[in-house]
Amino acid sequence: MAEQLDERAREEVVRFTSDLIRIDTTNRGGGDCRERPAAEYAAARLAEAGLEPVLLERTPGRTNVVARVEGSDPSADALLLHGHLDVVPAEAADWSVHPFSGEVRDGVVWGRGAVDMKNMDAMILAVVRAWRRLGLKPRRDVVVAFTADEEASAEDGSGFLADTHPELFEGCTEGVSESGAFTFHDGEGRQIYPIAAGERGTAWLKLTARGRAGHGSKVNRDNAVTRLAAAVTRIGEHEWPLRLTPTVRAALTALAALYGIDTDLADTDALLDKLGPAARLVEATVRNSANPTVLDAGYKINVIPGEAVAYVDGRYLPGCEDEFRATLDRLTGPDVTWEFQHREVALQAPVDSPTFARMRAAVEEFAPEGHVVPYCMSGGTDAKQFSRLGITGYGFTPLKLPEGFDYGALFHGVDERVPVQALHFGVQVLDRFLRTA
């Protein structure tokens, strides 16, 4: 394919990333967020390119944008290309650069959302605008969606779109979004590009222990705090068994081949030890997990409360939800109840599909020194909600990162930033993939 994106596309992806960061779309949960200004910005950029974006809200101010780009092959299934507009909170005092400045300094764009995921939003805008400007088309229809509320429940974002506007995604069989095709440096000179083909399920839990309220100086064998603490300790110390999904098996097999290691999946922990730093790409997805995160009990030091509550961030692998539930029943015991505060499905996508092969080829064209491997995300994305429409999701936000740039640590971290050159690489790879996908 001879056509290349022009210099304007590389300029725009940097400018759009910076502009979007400057629009504060902090999602504090509980509905405390307003994505509309960012949605209007994205919609305006699409409209300037001659597209007809629609803005949709479940709740005032929680705005989503959807537009369709016509492909060159009308017989092909459509592809969903989506990114979220909201970001997690940032405490300005902790940052080297103000988190909503969007400052470009020393070849790096700084600010909350630079990697999660206003960079991808900007790539999408820059690529689509370049197509219209240069008279290019993707092979398939591409439905572009910018969503609200991904950093909380997605009820105002992808969940709302999937449940109430499925017609906008007519024909879409696959989707592409965040957290894949970035450079992972293994410390030994290898550059690995993991492409996401799965996600663990989300199981945010509320634990409640009830007991007999009373005076803090009295004997009380029905202490709700004690019961809760015991259950939380059991959960936090539980050793979850290995459970290898097809995506994780493929990841381990690919990494073992890259390092010339025998693929002994029967002793996965030993294999992970041999992989060194590259083990970080898979170690969180060989098991279910449940991490206690919040405790809430009592109101005065000399009063034993009648109720105590804790919250746990649980994640389960595809096919392992029943096991997860049964394990939580056992670990909480008879004196503590638990319920889902938020639950979403686990996902798995084929790694032998033509779409995965085309993502691989696009990365290898622009990073021939790279090694593409599949992987499963430990967390979740809007792909969970769009899966309700039968859309298979992949994680593909291409970035060529310098050694020492800890991409994973910047998700929800302090001093979030993205190199300008990484954005330039991203628009080229995303364009190449989408025009062959």
Disulfide bonds with the S-S distance in Angstrom:
none
